[in-house]
Amino acid sequence: MAANALVIGVLDIVAAIRLRRAIEGEWMLVLAGLASIAFGAIVFLYPFAGVLTLIWMVSLYSFVTRALLLMKALRVLGERRIAPAR
């Protein structure tokens, strides 16, 4: 993940330099590249922090999607509009 972020960051900066005459707001591409490089460097320096963050993100995703599915299931049960099997 860190190596990917570093490579993408460098490529974003190179793209911004090459496209500076063709696009407006190339500074945003440079800023995104710098953010990717910073993220990659931090993950290389503190790899377990990256793993812990990933665990938290997956847990949050799981909780939110399951809560939404539960709400949908309760709504379907409340409507009692289950079509009979044919």
ZIDA-V986257 format. One record per backbone hydrogen bond with DSSP energy under -0.5 kcal/mol. CO is the residue of the C=O (numbers start at 1). NH is the residue of the N-H. E is the energy in kcal/mol with one decimal. If there is no record, write none. Layout:
co:CO nh:NH e:E
co:CO nh:NH e:E
//
This chain:
co:1 nh:5 e:-2.2
co:2 nh:6 e:-2.3
co:3 nh:7 e:-2.5
co:4 nh:8 e:-2.8
co:5 nh:9 e:-2.3
co:6 nh:10 e:-2.2
co:7 nh:11 e:-2.6
co:8 nh:12 e:-2.5
co:9 nh:13 e:-2.0
co:10 nh:14 e:-2.5
co:11 nh:15 e:-2.6
co:12 nh:16 e:-2.3
co:13 nh:17 e:-2.2
co:14 nh:18 e:-2.5
co:15 nh:19 e:-2.3
co:17 nh:20 e:-0.8
co:19 nh:22 e:-0.9
co:19 nh:23 e:-2.3
co:25 nh:28 e:-1.7
co:25 nh:29 e:-0.6
co:26 nh:30 e:-2.0
co:27 nh:31 e:-2.6
co:28 nh:32 e:-2.4
co:29 nh:33 e:-2.1
co:30 nh:34 e:-2.6
co:31 nh:35 e:-2.3
co:32 nh:36 e:-2.3
co:33 nh:37 e:-2.4
co:34 nh:38 e:-2.5
co:35 nh:39 e:-2.6
co:36 nh:40 e:-2.7
co:37 nh:41 e:-2.4
co:38 nh:42 e:-2.4
co:39 nh:43 e:-2.5
co:40 nh:44 e:-2.1
co:41 nh:45 e:-2.3
co:42 nh:46 e:-2.8
co:46 nh:49 e:-0.6
co:46 nh:50 e:-1.2
co:47 nh:51 e:-1.7
co:48 nh:52 e:-2.5
co:49 nh:53 e:-2.3
co:50 nh:54 e:-2.1
co:51 nh:55 e:-2.2
co:52 nh:56 e:-2.2
co:53 nh:57 e:-2.4
co:54 nh:58 e:-2.4
co:55 nh:59 e:-2.3
co:56 nh:60 e:-2.6
co:57 nh:61 e:-2.5
co:58 nh:62 e:-2.5
co:59 nh:63 e:-2.5
co:60 nh:64 e:-2.6
co:61 nh:65 e:-2.6
co:62 nh:66 e:-2.2
co:63 nh:67 e:-2.2
co:64 nh:68 e:-2.3
co:65 nh:69 e:-2.3
co:66 nh:70 e:-2.3
co:67 nh:71 e:-2.4
co:68 nh:72 e:-2.2
co:69 nh:73 e:-2.5
co:70 nh:74 e:-2.5
co:71 nh:75 e:-2.0
co:72 nh:76 e:-2.3
co:73 nh:77 e:-2.4
co:74 nh:78 e:-2.1
co:75 nh:79 e:-1.8
co:76 nh:80 e:-1.5
co:76 nh:81 e:-0.6
co:81 nh:83 e:-0.5
//
